[in-house]
Every structure is written in C-alpha cells, then in structure tokens.
Amino acid sequence: MTQSPPNKVPLLFLLVTAFLFAMGISLVFPVLPYIVARYVPNVQQQAAVIGVLGAAYAFISFFSAPVLGTLSDAYGRRPVLILSLLGSAIGYLLFGIGGSLWILFLGRVIEGLFAGGFGALFGYLADITPEEQRGRVFGQIGATTGAAFILGPAIGGLASHISLNAPMFLAAGVCSLNMLWGLFVLPESLSVSRRSKHFDASHLNPLRQLSGALAHPAVRRLVTVFVMFLLPLSVMQVTVALLGRDTLGWGPSQASTLFILVGATDIVAQGLLLPYLLRTLGERGVAILGLSLGAAGMLGMALLPAFPHPALLYLATLLFAVGEGVFTAAQNTLISIAAPAEAQGQVQGGGQAFGSLAQIVGPLGGGQLYSRLGPAATFGTAAALVLLALGLLSVQKEAARAVKTVDA
C-alpha cells in the first residue's frame, strides 16, 4: 500500500495528545510534596510516599501499554486514543479532588493506565506515515514530549497559585476538550482488513503481549538497545541534581537549569537537527550517532568528581541531551519499520512498556548505586550501558549488511 504524507489535522491532534500523555508525569512535580504533606504529616515518610506515587504511575504504564496497543490492533487506533484521553481526564480529576491518600494513588494509577495509549498513538503514526517520513514525524512527537518535560512543571507551578489542586483540574479539562476534538477530527487509520483477526480475553494479559511484542527477532534486538539506553537516562534524571550538589555545591535553582537544558535541547535536536541528520545518515546511522553522543555525555558526568567545573557538567548534559533526542526518534522509527503492519500497536506498546519498566528500575538501581559507590561509579556504569547498546546496534547493522550482500 502506498502511503501519502499524514494529514495535518490528525497529526496536530496526535501531537497535542502526546504532549498531554508526557505532561502527566511532570505536571505534579511542583505541588506533589505539598499535596502529600496533607495526608502524611511525618516529614521523613513523605519522600517515600512521593517515590511510590511516581513508581506506581510507571509500573501501571508498563502493563497497560502493550494491552492498549494490542486492543488498537484489533479494534482500531481511534477508540483506544479517545478512551485513553477520557481515562487520563478521570485520573487527573480524582487526584485533584483528593481527600485521602488512597484517592491520590487511585488517580495516579488511572493516569498511568491510560498513558499506555502511547502505543496506539505510535501505531497510528506508523499507519498513516510512509517509512521514509517516519523519522521526521516521530521526531516531532519527541520534540513535543520534550516540550512537555519543560512546560509540565511550569504549568503546574503557575496553576498552583490558584490552588494546589488547580494543575490537576486544568489537565483534566484539557484532556476532556482534546477528547471531544478528536471525536470530530480524528479518522480511523487502521482499516478492518488490516486489523488483528484473532483476539480474545487472553490478549488482555500484559505479559502475553510483552512476549508477543518481542516475538520478532529484529524487534527484540532493537527494543533491547532501546531499554539499555533508557536505563541510563532514568538514572541521570534522578541523580544529576545530586551530582551537581555533591561535586559543585549547587542548590535546587542551579540544578533546575540542567533539566531546562535537557528539555530545550530535546526540542531543538528533534525538531530542527533530526530531519537533516536523517537525510544524511538514515535512521540507523542517526541512532548510532545518538548513542555515541549519549555515551560521551555520561562519561563527562563520570569525570566530574575528578574535574569539578560547571562547564563540564553543562557540556556533558548537552551532549547527552542531543544524543537522547536524535536516538529516541530514530530508534522508534527502526522499531516501526521492523514490526509487521498488523502488529504495530502491540510492538509499539511493548516498546513503551519496557520504557516504563526502565523508569522504574533505573531510578531504584541508580539511587542505590549512587548512595553506595558515589557519582563516578554511577555514571561510569551508565556510560558502559550506553556503550553496550552502541555495540549491539552496530553489530546488528553489520549483520543486516551481510545478509543483504548474500541475497545480492
């Protein structure tokens, strides 16, 4: 089937939806300590509760993403995306209403459950976008999520001037409006003839869907590379502020500049730099470049205790952010190309699920490693993981080239 470039209105809807899904992680950051303090008066327990709330969101997303992706393979992308927006609005609303700690957890669990709609979103993009244009379109999605990473805390902080609950009510309202918009402007992308023909209750088992997503060898290797990069990324997100504090004596305001740099660089790398790199290097070449820059950034952070200077930390963060930006978009494109057309939702959902798993394992393992062995060992280990991912992707490239030579 010959695909034409994606229609602008559905693409705009998907960009807004991706922004809302990504914003769900960061929107509550500025107000979460104060909301939790209402229900957990013991200051020493508040950090633990906040950590569990964050892990609950990622943990539920890990299980829901492959199931929602598979549902979109069987019943179409449109209903799953609309349902995901409705569920997100309900989750935000419950968290905003609050009243008890278990209501907060219920709200975050519901948000995490329907944030798994990312799998259906990427499946929709794969349906409507020719292979040669997927890198650019996935890059736009990546730039949008990067913007959400920056704007989420800012929106939450501004809305909190109204009340601590206002950010969640605002997000619920925007999700609801976007859902209503989608009902009118979002056509179905997956025709009945291309949908999965075999679907029953057993397909709702997330572990089955994860194994199904990895059933294709090429996809399995690409997802492995993806996870090996996301683990260091999640480690960096939770420990880079500690790195600045312990090696440079930084406070919260200085550490926040690193996150702003990461988000802004992500937007520039995926929105402006990526199209040129894709034309020049292709998807796999861009992924290899991204991993190389990511490894260099992690090595720079590992060297900071020996060479404590702010310029080194900013340079290392910039290198890693550029690498992350171009790698993520290129790798998502490679996964979509490797996946069969009838399993796009399952494979994309599986990839997102393993990304959620990395967001659980990375912070827990990175925090333990940092507290026991210090920053140099933590970021040195992270750099080693990125280098292993680079080696695996490079070996896969050489293997694919050898197969093409034999076929010729």
C-alpha positions in Angstrom: 0.0 0.0 0.0 1.3 3.4 -1.0 1.0 5.9 1.9 0.7 9.7 1.4 2.0 12.2 3.9 -0.1 12.4 7.1 -3.0 14.8 7.2 -2.2 17.9 9.2 -5.3 17.9 11.4 -4.9 14.3 12.8 -1.2 14.9 13.2 -1.8 18.0 15.2 -4.3 16.1 17.4 -1.7 13.4 17.9 0.9 16.0 18.9 -1.4 17.5 21.4 -2.3 14.1 22.8 1.4 13.1 23.1 2.0 16.4 25.0 -0.8 15.6 27.4 0.4 12.0 28.0 4.0 13.2 28.6 2.9 16.1 30.8 1.1 13.7 33.1 4.5 12.6 34.5 5.9 16.1 35.3 2.8 18.3 35.9 2.5 17.3 39.6 6.2 17.7 40.4 6.0 21.3 41.9 2.9 20.6 44.0 3.3 16.9 44.9 5.3 17.4 48.2 2.7 19.8 49.5 -0.3 17.7 48.5 1.3 14.6 50.1 2.0 16.6 53.2 -1.7 17.0 53.8 -2.1 13.2 54.3 1.4 12.2 55.5 2.3 14.6 58.4 5.6 12.7 59.2 8.2 14.6 57.1 10.5 11.5 57.0 7.8 9.4 55.3 6.8 12.0 52.7 9.7 11.3 50.3 9.0 7.6 50.4 5.3 8.2 49.6 6.2 10.5 46.7 8.6 7.9 45.3 5.9 5.2 45.4 3.4 7.5 43.7 5.8 8.1 40.9 6.7 4.4 40.6 3.0 3.4 40.6 2.4 5.6 37.5 5.3 4.0 35.6 4.5 0.5 36.9 0.9 0.6 35.7 2.0 2.1 32.3 4.4 -0.9 31.9 1.5 -3.3 32.0 -1.1 -1.2 30.2 0.9 -0.1 27.2 1.1 -3.4 25.4 -2.6 -4.3 26.1 -3.8 -0.9 24.8 -1.6 -1.3 21.8 -3.0 -4.8 21.1 -6.5 -3.5 21.5 -5.8 -0.9 18.9 -4.5 -3.6 16.5 -7.8 -5.4 16.9 -10.4 -2.6 17.2 -8.7 0.4 15.7 -6.5 3.2 16.9 -9.2 5.9 17.2 -11.3 4.3 20.0 -8.2 3.5 22.1 -6.9 7.0 21.8 -10.3 8.6 22.7 -10.6 6.2 25.6 -7.1 7.0 26.8 -7.9 10.7 26.9 -11.1 10.1 28.8 -9.2 7.9 31.3 -6.5 10.4 31.8 -9.1 13.1 32.5 -10.7 10.9 35.1 -7.3 10.2 36.7 -6.4 13.9 36.9 -9.8 14.7 38.3 -9.6 12.1 41.1 -6.1 13.3 42.0 -7.3 16.9 42.2 -10.3 16.0 44.3 -8.1 14.0 46.7 -9.5 13.7 50.2 -7.3 10.7 51.2 -4.0 9.1 50.3 -5.7 6.2 48.6 -7.6 8.5 46.3 -4.2 10.1 45.2 -2.9 6.6 44.4 -6.1 5.7 42.6 -5.8 8.9 40.5 -2.1 8.2 39.6 -2.9 4.5 38.8 -5.7 5.6 36.4 -3.4 8.1 34.8 -0.7 5.5 34.3 -3.2 3.0 33.0 -4.3 5.3 30.2 -0.9 6.8 29.5 -0.3 3.4 27.9 -2.2 4.9 25.0 1.2 6.0 23.6 1.4 2.5 22.0 -1.8 3.2 20.0 -0.5 6.7 19.2 2.7 5.4 17.6 0.7 2.7 15.9 -1.5 5.4 14.3 1.6 7.3 13.1 3.0 4.2 11.6 -0.3 3.6 9.8 -0.5 7.0 8.2 3.2 7.8 7.5 5.4 6.4 4.8 8.5 4.7 6.1 10.8 7.3 4.7 9.0 10.0 6.6 8.5 8.3 10.0 11.8 9.5 11.4 10.7 13.2 10.9 7.2 12.6 12.3 8.5 10.6 15.2 11.0 13.4 15.8 8.1 15.9 16.0 6.4 13.7 18.6 9.8 13.5 20.5 10.1 17.3 20.4 6.6 17.6 21.7 7.3 15.3 24.7 10.4 17.3 25.3 8.3 20.5 25.5 6.0 18.7 27.9 9.0 17.9 30.1 9.8 21.6 30.3 6.3 23.0 30.4 4.7 20.4 32.7 6.4 21.7 35.9 6.0 25.3 34.8 2.2 24.9 34.1 1.9 23.0 37.4 3.7 25.8 39.3 1.7 28.6 37.7 -1.6 26.9 38.3 -0.7 26.2 41.9 -1.1 29.9 42.6 -4.8 29.3 42.3 -4.7 26.3 44.5 -2.7 23.1 44.9 -5.4 21.1 43.1 -5.7 23.5 40.2 -3.0 21.9 38.0 -4.9 18.6 38.0 -8.2 20.2 37.3 -6.6 22.1 34.4 -5.1 18.9 33.0 -8.5 17.1 33.3 -10.2 19.9 31.4 -7.7 20.0 28.6 -7.8 16.2 28.2 -11.6 16.3 28.0 -11.5 19.1 25.4 -8.9 17.2 23.4 -11.1 14.1 23.5 -14.1 16.0 22.2 -11.9 17.5 19.5 -10.7 14.0 18.5 -14.3 12.7 18.1 -14.7 15.2 15.3 -11.3 15.4 13.6 -9.6 12.0 14.1 -10.4 9.4 11.4 -9.6 5.7 11.9 -6.2 4.9 10.5 -6.4 1.1 10.6 -8.8 -0.4 8.1 -10.8 -3.5 9.1 -8.9 -5.7 6.6 -5.5 -4.8 8.3 -6.7 -5.5 11.9 -5.7 -8.4 14.0 -8.1 -11.2 13.3 -7.6 -13.2 16.5 -8.5 -11.5 19.8 -9.9 -12.9 23.0 -9.7 -12.4 26.7 -6.2 -13.9 26.9 -4.9 -11.0 24.9 -5.6 -8.8 27.9 -2.8 -10.5 29.7 0.0 -7.8 29.5 2.8 -10.4 29.9 1.5 -12.3 26.8 1.5 -9.0 24.9 5.0 -8.2 26.0 6.2 -11.6 24.8 4.3 -11.2 21.6 5.9 -7.8 21.0 9.3 -9.4 21.3 8.5 -12.4 19.1 10.2 -10.8 16.1 14.0 -11.1 16.3 14.7 -7.7 14.7 12.2 -6.0 17.1 13.6 -7.8 20.1 17.2 -6.6 19.4 16.0 -3.0 18.8 13.9 -2.9 22.0 16.9 -4.3 23.9 19.0 -1.4 22.6 16.2 1.0 23.5 16.0 -0.2 27.1 19.8 -0.2 27.5 19.7 3.5 26.7 16.6 4.3 28.7 18.1 2.9 31.9 21.0 5.4 32.0 18.6 8.1 31.0 16.3 7.4 34.0 19.4 7.1 36.3 20.6 10.6 35.1 17.2 12.1 35.7 17.1 11.2 39.4 20.8 11.6 40.2 22.1 14.5 38.2 20.9 17.0 40.8 22.8 15.1 43.4 25.8 15.1 41.2 25.7 18.9 41.0 25.1 19.3 44.7 27.9 16.9 45.8 30.6 18.0 43.3 29.8 21.6 42.7 27.9 22.6 45.8 24.8 23.5 43.7 21.3 24.2 45.0 17.9 23.5 43.5 17.8 26.5 41.3 21.1 25.7 39.7 20.2 22.0 39.2 16.9 23.0 37.5 18.9 24.7 34.8 20.1 21.2 33.7 16.5 20.0 33.3 15.7 23.1 31.3 18.7 22.5 29.1 17.7 18.9 28.5 14.2 19.8 27.5 15.2 22.7 25.3 17.9 20.6 23.6 15.4 17.8 23.0 13.1 20.2 21.2 15.9 21.6 19.0 17.5 18.2 18.3 14.3 16.5 17.3 12.5 19.5 15.7 15.4 21.1 13.8 18.5 18.9 13.7 16.9 15.5 13.2 15.5 16.0 9.7 18.9 17.0 8.3 20.6 14.0 10.1 18.0 11.6 8.7 18.6 12.7 5.2 22.4 12.5 5.7 22.8 9.3 7.8 19.5 7.4 7.7 17.7 6.1 10.7 20.3 3.6 11.9 23.1 6.0 11.4 21.3 8.6 13.4 20.6 6.1 16.2 24.3 5.1 16.3 25.3 8.8 16.4 22.8 9.4 19.3 24.2 6.5 21.3 27.8 7.8 20.7 26.9 11.3 22.0 25.0 9.8 24.9 28.0 7.7 25.9 30.2 10.8 25.7 27.8 12.7 27.9 27.7 10.0 30.6 31.5 9.7 30.6 31.7 13.5 31.1 29.4 13.2 34.1 31.5 10.3 35.5 34.6 12.5 35.2 33.0 15.5 37.1 34.2 14.4 40.6 37.8 14.4 39.3 37.4 17.7 37.3 34.7 19.6 39.2 33.8 22.5 36.9 30.3 23.7 35.9 31.3 23.9 32.2 32.0 20.1 32.2 28.6 19.3 33.6 26.8 21.6 31.2 28.8 20.1 28.2 28.1 16.6 29.3 24.4 17.3 29.8 24.2 18.9 26.4 25.9 16.0 24.6 23.7 13.5 26.3 20.5 15.5 25.6 21.3 15.8 21.9 22.1 12.1 21.8 18.9 11.2 23.6 16.8 13.4 21.3 18.0 12.0 18.0 18.4 8.4 19.2 14.8 8.1 20.5 13.2 9.3 17.3 15.4 7.2 15.1 15.0 4.1 17.2 11.2 4.4 17.3 11.3 4.6 13.5 13.5 1.5 13.3 11.2 -0.5 15.5 8.1 0.6 13.5 9.8 -0.5 10.3 10.8 -3.8 11.7 7.3 -4.6 13.1 4.7 -6.2 10.9 1.8 -3.9 9.8 -0.8 -6.0 11.7 1.2 -5.8 15.0 2.2 -2.1 15.1 0.2 -1.4 18.2 1.4 -4.4 20.1 5.1 -3.8 19.2 4.9 0.0 19.9 3.0 -0.6 23.1 5.6 -3.2 24.1 8.4 -0.8 23.5 6.7 1.9 25.6 6.1 -0.7 28.3 9.7 -1.6 28.5 10.5 2.1 28.6 8.2 2.4 31.7 10.0 -0.6 33.2 13.3 1.3 32.7 11.8 4.3 34.5 11.1 2.0 37.5 14.3 0.0 37.6 16.7 2.9 36.6 15.9 5.3 39.5 15.8 2.5 42.1 19.1 0.9 40.9 20.7 4.3 40.2 19.8 5.6 43.6 21.3 2.6 45.4 24.4 2.7 43.3 24.9 6.4 43.9 24.5 6.1 47.7 26.8 3.1 48.0 29.5 3.8 45.4 29.3 7.5 44.6 28.8 9.6 41.4 31.8 8.4 39.4 30.8 4.7 39.6 27.1 5.5 39.0 27.7 7.5 35.8 30.6 5.2 34.7 28.2 2.3 34.9 25.6 4.3 32.9 28.1 5.1 30.3 29.1 1.4 30.0 25.4 0.5 29.4 25.2 3.1 26.6 28.4 1.7 25.0 27.0 -1.8 25.2 23.8 -0.6 23.4 26.0 1.1 20.8 27.9 -2.2 20.2 24.7 -4.2 19.9 23.2 -1.8 17.4 26.4 -1.7 15.4 26.7 -5.5 15.3 23.0 -5.7 14.1 23.8 -3.2 11.4 26.8 -5.3 10.2 24.7 -8.4 10.3 21.9 -6.8 8.2 24.5 -5.6 5.7 26.0 -9.1 5.4 22.5 -10.6 4.8 21.9 -8.1 2.0 25.3 -9.0 0.4 24.4 -12.7 0.5 21.0 -12.0 -1.0 22.5 -9.9 -3.8 
